[in-house]
Amino acid sequence: MNVKKTNWIPLFATQFFGVLNDNFLKYLIVFISAFWMKDEKALIISMASGMLVVPFILFSALAGKWAKIFSKRKIVIIAKLAEIPIMLIAVIGFYIQSIVFVMVSLFLMGLQSAIYSPSKYGLIKDVGGEENLSYGTGNMEMLTFLSVLLGTFFAGIVADLESNRFLILSIILIFLAIIGYFASLKIKANEPELEKNLKDNINPISFFFQSYKDAKKIKGVNYSVFSLAVFWFIGSIIQMNLIVHAEEIYDLNSTQTGLLMSIIAIGIGLGCWITAIVSGKKAETGLVIFGGIGLGISLFLISVFELSLTYFIIYLFFSALSGGFFKVPLNTYIQEKVKGRLLGQIIAYNNLLVFTFILLSAGAFFIIEKTLNTYWVFAFISFISFGITIFLIAKFPNIFQMALRLAMNFVTKFIFNLKIDGKENIPLKDGALLVSNHIGFLDAFLIVASMQRIPRFIIMKEMFFHKSLHWLLKHLLLVPVNEKGRKSNLMYFYESCQDEIKKGNIVVIFAESMMSRTGHTLGYKRGLERIAKETNSPIIPFYMDNAFGSPLTFITRTEKLQNFKFKNLRRKVSVKIGKAQENNSTAFQIRQKTLEMAADIFENRIGENENLISFIIKNKMKNKTSFIKEDKTKIYFDHLFRKSKKIAHFLRKKLIDEKNIAIYLPKGIYFIESNLILHFLDKKVFILNEKFSKEDLEFILDENKIKYIFTEESFYNLNKKRELIFLEGLDKSFEYAFISSKKKLFLNKKTDISTVIYKKEKKKNLIKIEFTNENILSSLLSLKQIAIFGKKDILFNSNNDVNNYLIDIWFPLFFKINVVFTKKNIFEKNKFIDFLEKEKISLLISNKKMIENYFSEIKEEKTIFLKHIVIDKRKLDENLENFIKKDLKIFITNSLDILECTTFAAIGTMNFTGKDVSGAKITQHSFRENKIGKALISNFIKIVDKNDFYKELKENENGMILIKGKNVIASYPENPKLNGERFFDDYFITKLIGNINPEGFIEII
């Protein structure tokens, strides 16, 4: 039920003004009547508390019955109307200075509150529905203590007035009663059916025992009722003790004491409000433990030390804040568990017990304060706080686990900058199988922080029964299994999971069965199919993105863990919880759904206002060790980056009105430099392909109204009507120049077009392809997660085509590796191999034709430095490939780079071979023979029937390859017809036929 916030206002206002009037009247009596009965302040405090308490004890049973047989809204309205004459009696009492009259009025206010309290709190569910219980309860409690604060505060001020005191108090009492009545008239509620033939006993004792039996049928309700009674016992004693303690120890007057008590109300109110926010849609009972411990510690410190007033206030405030954490979850739990009209009875039962304890508190305070002192009173209630907390840990259902879950949640929010999408897909009550990817040792923390339930994790049986860990792991509700070895162990694993799901629990399995060391999501084990099918439970896909690199995750393709370092903390991690899938879904289908979610949330890695340059600066990706080499010229990336920024500052005014600027340069230092300059200036960069005809190039320049071209004098051969910016001159002028500017050079928008490339397919028309900052960043960040290179690695891209701009410019900068360019003609067989050796190339980007030409007769000693070759999607001759891999010991993989769609779609990387957590040898594959590799994390690839794109195919079935993701272009903005041909929904139609195996490897047919 979607409830408008304004629907709550009448109920909240009724509560606020009612409690405000109660407490204003009570503390007026306490402060003013002390002048009528000198030296009897403790007695007056006890009497005033008793007058409000006794009606709840005597009439709660009747109130509970009426909440079941009459409209709760009407009961509230009538009770608020009765408040007006009650206040008139109080006014008369103050006028004639009669302790009897004011105590009678206080008794009647207690009666009025007792009669409508079950109806008032019962309306929370009727106004807001089940999903808003924490919000309604938390805010009701927050307003309660805010009104206590104001009532106490204003009572102290009015009591200290020397003139017009009677007039002011009379106006306030009557006004609050009237405005509360009108607020109650506006309440709108959807009440359950009345129980007209009810024959409940209204005898308080009989009602108590009957309600106890009814509550006992609902797990945890009696514990909540008893704990709330203890809370009010503690709170009542604190209030009474504070009045005496403040005067005796700190010599405070009534107004100052009122301020001090207001601090308590602020603390509890703030605690209630925080609890409402933290709790969300479900009672967060784990907060009770933290509240009880906090309350006990702060009260104990007050009782032991003679504190200054400042420290006394601090500890007092902390105890009150803890009280808010303690109270609201228990109230919400009752509202959550008790259904229908029975709720009114249970609230009345709760009131009966609460006010019995408040009455007992008056006696306990009187005895301890008279026989000992106020410090002993604080010590007494401190031990009561610890006692009730220990009781709840022992008795209340799953409260220890809920508290531990909250602690894990806090740790998770401290370590990670966590964004959660899809929380509503976790069922609040029913059982389900949650299937997650597995990244590191803190995965359980991320999962726990993403839901309000206590999930059941699988753990090895040997670890579960380990002497030093068994008690903790048992209370964490882990499921001990031995899924390895004999078939009987596997059956026990399935049955353990199924049993927990049938009990209504969320069971978490990491379907990869091990933590990924490759950066890719591994294949999902088929055991999940059996678990879900046998229990008829939904499967919830769960994905954690960008956790690689955070503490306790493995460094890609190593056995080393990331340590807890400052730079690793607060990493931006996104969690996506998918909609429940059918229980007959296959492991492959669940993995595919998970990877689709991964592509959807990948955008969270890049801020809304980030482009390529701002991302590099923010993440401190500039480096002083990696270089760019072009023949005899060598420059470090960091130096080139700073120089490009200087030139950008100089050119800013000249180019300020230009949106589109072209680069017409061969691959090399100037090509990188000009790209950096234009990205600093946030320009749309048009990369002109030197292989195009002059007519095509002129057409591109004219169509896009490009005036300025970055080029070299020795290279440019187009029409001279353009404004040319020669990099040679700029390079020399600004080598050592000092230029500074406070103005930003870039606009920081990830959706802005970054780079424009034209493609010509088989002598047809030119196709304009526009890549945004997000497209390029997504490819780079995906590659960075799965590919690892060292600072000593040297890259050479032998594809002499500006369409490889990603590899030539951004790839080295992101990976902090070295890159080599050359203008010399090295593409003769012997020259090329000698060049690779001379420049110590370790990573070669090439293509099928070149590898077959240059490596067919190569000798092993000539490839001592070369480690890795990446080629396009075409397969090499099988004999040559075996020769390169086995004899030359060079790792060679394919890649899928569809220029008109994305910079990269899929790539194969090296496998991981090492040990798992238990020490057993494992191999995780990022490479398979005759496969392209796996899709990048930032995109999603699926195989569909080539005649029906709505029909998604299963593993290993051949069909059309479709791709979507953040590194995929959105459309062809200037060619709607082409959009219709190449896009299906959000997917790019690659026109390639292939399949995906269960591990996620792509094969092109």
Order of alpha helices (4+ residues) and beta strands (2+ residues): alpha-alpha-alpha-alpha-alpha-alpha-alpha-alpha-alpha-alpha-alpha-alpha-alpha-alpha-beta-beta-alpha-beta-alpha-alpha-beta-alpha-beta-alpha-beta-beta-alpha-alpha-beta-beta-alpha-beta-alpha-beta-alpha-beta-beta-alpha-beta-beta-alpha-beta-alpha-beta-alpha-beta-alpha-beta-alpha-beta-beta-beta-beta-beta-beta-beta-beta-alpha-beta-beta-beta
